[in-house]
Amino acid sequence: MNQRLPLFLLLLLTLMGGKTHAQPAKVDSLEQVLKLHRTNDTVKVNLLNQIAYSVYTTNADKTRSYATQADKLSDKLHFRKGKAESLRLIGISYANSDEAKALAYFQSALKFSEEADYQIGIIKCLNSIGITFGNRGMDARAIGCYKKAIRIAEAINNPLEKAKCLINISQAYTRQGNTDLAIQGYEKSLMMLEELDEMRLMANCCNSLGYLYSSQGNYPLAIECYQKCLKICEAANDKYGSSACLISIGFIYSSQKNNKKALEFYQRALKIGEAISDKATIAGCLVNIGSIYLDTNNKQALGYLQKALAYSEDLQIIPLQINLLLNIGIFHKKQNEFGKALGFYHSALKLSEAKGIKLTACQSMNQIGLIYFNQKRYTDALSYARKSLAMANELKLLKEQTNLHDLFSGIYAATGNYKEALEHQVLFKALNDSVFNEGNVKRITELEYSYKYEKEKQALVLEQQKKDMIQTAAKRQQRIVMLSFIGAFLLVSLLAIFVYRSYRIKRQSNILLTQQKQEIETKNDDLVQLNEEISAQREEITAQRDEIEAQRDMVVLQRDHMEVQKEKITDSIDYAQHIQQALLPSTAYATANLGEHFILFKPKDVVSGDFYWCTRVNEYLIVTVADCTGHGVPGAFMSMLGISFLNEIVGKKGVVRASEILDQLRKSVIDALQQKWQTGEQKDGMDMALIVINTQTAQLQYAGAQNPLYMVTAGNELRAIKGDNQTVAINNEMKPFTNHEIALSKGDCIYLATDGYHDQFGGPANKKFKRKQLKDLFVSISAKPMADQREILHNALERWRGNGEQIDDVTILGMRI
């Protein structure tokens, strides 16, 4: 359970050229052409832009200078295409120093491209905007830009631009942890680039595919991709690409515990990086060498890792910084410096969550769980291990799943829960064997078929040679006999001469036949020996196949056991749903108390973290809709806790002031969960909107924790009252909840809702539904019967979501006064 983290670094993608703005040209020849071109025309604008672009990777100031000249000249000439390109290049010059300014230039360039109907320019601007969003961790928006660019590239039949867009969208999917979609994108791009003979971009795709296959533990496919990439880079004398491939191949050897071979490749890559003064390459080599030393308990590891961290901070390569923080944490853990290790792990987790990098977030939580396990803080260890396993299952990380089941087994064994410990140990064994067998079965099968093919091919060649030699000898002998007979018959007068000549010919033929016979016998012996070797190999392969089949049967048995366990878990969750439904107000109870109303209740999972509740105390009607932390089973537990506390506060104590109900509910939640606002503590709680209506005076009280109250008056006017900016749980600043009082009129419609509806992604651009659109919807439907309103809200949500996933529990309660 104390293993080094794998170096699946996005640094390797950066070394290969990163995000594909496009490919730079040589600057010297372009500058010479510019000196000779003295006319201020569109040709000069294009030359200035080409020079600006050719140096963007090495000299941002020079790019900005040339692009600014092109921009000013474009204004004089009213040349919109040239201006669009120059603005985009100025944006690229700010990409690494001021992302906000870069984004503003890209958006301005997009506007001019659209006005000029400059389709290639639109594609380039969308890619640049998408890259900027990706750098800010907004990958969903980046993907939206890339998809739009792909549609335009398809419309104008430009496969090269489409391939570049696919590379960018695949990098975004990689950062999101969506490995399957990323692989699909790179493979499509690679097919198009091979047809276009775009070698540099092909190398980029091969390297990226190698990284993804490596992250899945598919090392044979990964090394095949890296070798293909290395071949392309060496042929093109691409030092940057070659060094990246060497690092990647070194990682494969490192994964197979061949540290000597791995160090050889890392040292080769480091030598290239130092020769070309490339900080990214040097950083990548330092971190990998440091990690091998970390693996072998060599104290030199800390020095290498610290140097690499300094490089990564200088280069602002966030994934590399995260990985280094994790590995430095592991170094301190091996030295039993658990406090220092935890500091580095929490820093890595915070940075991973801020940038939305799920892979390293999963690894960080795994390592924090291991530290807590070593400190015998089993409750904390279990909490982090569960979160890490959920993310590992989502990302299909077999190695992380394997390590986590081993950790679970250790925790449960230490706490005396031997049943759970055994179950997790069985899962650990099954996954560990699965990872081993997947690679070996494939490799053995390939070797078996390759070996059979070569041996059978060789045997057929030898057999044919044998037949050809026998037929040649037979034909030659028949010809000699025939010629001898005809010569004797026709030339009797020259009998002595011809007899002597025939004798010589026959003798030579006999010698030749004897030699050929010996050769045939030798080859027959070789064939016999070859057949014996084939038989021995066939027996060996059969034995290996039997062993593989036995291992496969074991995996099948373990899989069946896991399916039985899954069925038990599913039955338990279904029963939990039954319990939760029993706690919510029944249809008859809600109708009797709420009058004309509707309830739209759509849990994301089987059970929900949302709940609704109502009751009467004399003339007071109390109604609430709440959103508990999380969804699924954890959220459902919180919802049942909330309902129980509300029954006690209102039903038993008779509290009917809205703000006081929330104050007492918050105290009950804090006491029940023992919240003390400590570092690392889970801040579980509820967001909710609660109203109290005096049915005799038509006076409404409202108190809210994050969630607002929406009211559409009989005159079709919307009122939205915000709740307090605090949750029903422990907060930094504990203030009493505000009590709002409102006079009601007949026909007023009141709506209470959680954030699941307006936060749902969908629509043409895959964006959130948003509160404003929900408010407009409430106004438009308020005059309709409540049953119709529910149907309209339900259908609007489904149309907006489309084929996308529901991201959260959804609850809306509406009632008419």
NORRAVEN-V328208 format. One record per helix or strand. SS is the DSSP state (A for helix, B for strand). FROM is the first residue (numbers start at 1). TO is the last residue. If there is no record, write none. Layout:
BEGIN
<<SS	FROM	TO> <SS	FROM	TO>>
END
This chain:
BEGIN
<<A	11	15> <A	27	36> <A	42	54> <A	60	77> <A	80	93> <A	99	115> <A	119	135> <A	139	155> <A	159	176> <A	179	196> <A	199	215> <A	219	235> <A	239	255> <A	259	275> <A	279	295> <A	300	315> <A	318	334> <A	338	355> <A	358	374> <A	378	395> <A	398	414> <A	418	490> <A	492	583> <A	587	594> <B	597	602> <B	610	617> <B	620	628> <A	632	652> <A	658	673> <B	686	694> <B	699	705> <B	709	712> <B	718	721> <B	724	724> <B	740	743> <B	749	753> <B	761	762> <B	767	768> <A	771	781> <A	786	801> <B	810	816>>
END
